[in-house]
Each structure stands twice: as C-alpha cells, then as structure tokens.
Amino acid sequence: MKNTYKDHYRRGDLIMWVDLSTYCNAGCPQCHRTKLIGHTTEDWLPLVQWSLQTFVEAFPINTLHHYARWEFCGTWGDPLMNKDLFGIVQYIIDNSTARIQINTNGSIRDANWWWDFGVMGGNRLQVWFDIDGTTQDMHSLYRQKTNLDKIKENVEAYCATNAEACAMTIVFKHNQDYLWDIHDMIRGLGVKGKLIFAESNRFYHQDYHDSWNIAGELVRLEQATLNGDHPLLNDEVPIRDHKWRKKFVADGNKTNDYW
Amino acid sequence: MAKKIRCRWEQDKRLLVNPDGQAFPCCYLSNNYYQSTVYEERGTYDELPDGHKANIEHPVMAAYFECQDEYNVFKTDVNDILTSQWFTETLPNSWDSDETVHFQCKRMCEIDE
C-alpha cells in the first residue's frame, strides 16, 4: 500500500526540505538565481531568510518528533547565508533525534565557526560541500565568487569534528580530466563521507553555456564529454537528478537515500 | 505497458518548504510557483514566460493558489497541511488521468506500471 505524506508525518519519518535563505555569496552561471550578465542575483528574486524565531513558530518543539531528517539545501540561496543557521540546527539537535543535512558552497564563515558547528551537530549533522576543482581557476569557473582556499580551511576544520562531511563535484569539460585529483584533494581534507561526481545536466540547447562576470569577461562552460564513462561517475547517482526515474524503475520500490 | 504517476518526493518521504513558507511535494511544482507569486505580487505577472504561466494556471496549481494560506507553514499546522484536501485528494487524484495530471508530474514522475 502506498504511503502518503500524512503517513510519513504520523510515523515520524518525514524528511523536511526547507529553503532557509534566498541569499547566496556565489554566482554559479547555471544556477537559476544567477543573472547571465554580471553573475549577480536575478532582479525578481526577493532576498529573504528565516529567523530562528520563525523556524520555531513553524516547527514547535512538540512537533519535532514527526521529522526524521531536515534538509537545508537551498533552491534559491545557500543555507549558510542564513544568519540563524547555527541556532536553527542547535534547536533541532537539542529537541529531537532528527538528523540534519546541509548543502553549501562552503565559502562562507571561517574555520572557527565550522569547527563549532561540527562539534555542536556531531554525528547527526552531515554537510555536503561543493568542490569543483583543485585550483582556484578550475573550481571557480563554475563556482564564481567563491574562494577555494577558504573552502579548504573550512572543510578541514569541520572534518576534525565528529560531524560527517561529504562532497559534490559538478563535472564540466574543464575539470573532467582532473576528477581523481579532485577526489584525492577532498579526501586529503578529511572528508570521509560520500563523494558524488555528476556531469552538469544544465546544457539545454547546446554543449556550451556563456555568461559574463562582473568585469564583463566571457565565462564559457563546456559540457563534459565523458557521458558517464569514468569510474567516479558510475555508482553514485544524485537522488535529485532527473535520472531518478530510470533509477527508480531499475530498483523497484527502493529509494536511493543519501544517508 | 501502462503508465502511472508515482510521486518521487512522496515516496522519498520528502516535503519541501519554500522561502515564503509554502509547502510543496517537490521543487518541480514549487519553483515556478515561487517565481510566479513574486511576479503576481509585484504586478508583473504578464512578464512571466508562457511556461511559468501554464504551470501555475494548471487546474492542480490553481486549486493550490486559491487556498494557498492553508499550505503555508507560517499560517497552518503541518499536520493540517498534509491532511488538507489538496494534498490528500486534489493532487493524487489528478494523477489518475492524462486529462487532469499536471505536466510536471507527468514529466518527472511517470513510470511504467
């Protein structure tokens, strides 16, 4: 029999994905919040963020047992840009047994903050860092406005705690020949969790994507030519990828969970 | 082989809440909705791409929009949202027919039975 949302809620195994912020420090050209010219925020997008108070009002303590996991990924912004994120995660940690998963570019806040965050979250906290290269140029051709050295410092500090670190690499033509180097660098930072390498699926009409940075310089991203033919692309299919339907049919009723 | 809709996010036990507190079963429905409501509030709805308009004007989403406060976590208890007519009847019943299914559900969550 099919399980519905209310069944999941009553059983306490609902996963809540909450978009806590529309702010972002980066300017990834294929992100739908990014303008192609200047890599700034799309004009229509309001800049908003939840406070700890609004979070508690929406999800009072006496309801937290309905949720098995919280996901702060950010469709319209990076959750680390939320000024109350630490408090929101602490509220969940202190008042429930739920786990928390966060996706971020990692180029926000400093190593001390990340250490404290990992210590507070412990083994119920899982952070996915977006790392697309071994050099600043390789990494930030897509992850515009982020700083790889800062990300590495933050990842290392976080990985020294009991919290879990994972990483996601979007594969383009410019980094497809360096996937093992990226893999080794990420592992060297202390990331022990899953690593996902996924070719960008946001080339809709042609095999390149043009945008222009704030200085007016052309940023051309080219589609990877691996077509899945790489050991690092084989076994981890992102559950939010459009390939899900194929995966779902192949695996019957099984879902492909991160955790 | 017969086709049917199996909601991926519901099977994954995952519910999405937009920055404005609106609860949705997935980002495929929520993203266009969020952008469309911002345009609507600013009086620039006509400037939306046709695809966005078709998304939000589909009867399934029109029914959501009509009672949107009932699906907002800032205004309604999550239990009430999940037991609401839209989540328990309007959306799942729409999957029974090609005439009623939202094209995003068909595009993203149609599987061979």
Boltz contact constraints between the chains, C-beta under 6 A:
constraints:
  - contact:
      token1: [A, 5]
      token2: [B, 10]
      max_distance: 6.0
  - contact:
      token1: [A, 5]
      token2: [B, 82]
      max_distance: 6.0
  - contact:
      token1: [A, 5]
      token2: [B, 87]
      max_distance: 6.0
  - contact:
      token1: [A, 6]
      token2: [B, 82]
      max_distance: 6.0
  - contact:
      token1: [A, 6]
      token2: [B, 83]
      max_distance: 6.0
  - contact:
      token1: [A, 8]
      token2: [B, 13]
      max_distance: 6.0
  - contact:
      token1: [A, 9]
      token2: [B, 82]
      max_distance: 6.0
  - contact:
      token1: [A, 13]
      token2: [B, 13]
      max_distance: 6.0
  - contact:
      token1: [A, 14]
      token2: [B, 13]
      max_distance: 6.0
  - contact:
      token1: [A, 15]
      token2: [B, 13]
      max_distance: 6.0
  - contact:
      token1: [A, 15]
      token2: [B, 14]
      max_distance: 6.0
  - contact:
      token1: [A, 16]
      token2: [B, 15]
      max_distance: 6.0
  - contact:
      token1: [A, 17]
      token2: [B, 14]
      max_distance: 6.0
  - contact:
      token1: [A, 17]
      token2: [B, 16]
      max_distance: 6.0
  - contact:
      token1: [A, 18]
      token2: [B, 17]
      max_distance: 6.0
  - contact:
      token1: [A, 19]
      token2: [B, 18]
      max_distance: 6.0
  - contact:
      token1: [A, 19]
      token2: [B, 19]
      max_distance: 6.0
  - contact:
      token1: [A, 22]
      token2: [B, 19]
      max_distance: 6.0
  - contact:
      token1: [A, 44]
      token2: [B, 38]
      max_distance: 6.0
  - contact:
      token1: [A, 48]
      token2: [B, 19]
      max_distance: 6.0
  - contact:
      token1: [A, 58]
      token2: [B, 73]
      max_distance: 6.0
  - contact:
      token1: [A, 58]
      token2: [B, 74]
      max_distance: 6.0
  - contact:
      token1: [A, 75]
      token2: [B, 27]
      max_distance: 6.0
  - contact:
      token1: [A, 244]
      token2: [B, 8]
      max_distance: 6.0
  - contact:
      token1: [A, 249]
      token2: [B, 111]
      max_distance: 6.0
  - contact:
      token1: [A, 255]
      token2: [B, 12]
      max_distance: 6.0
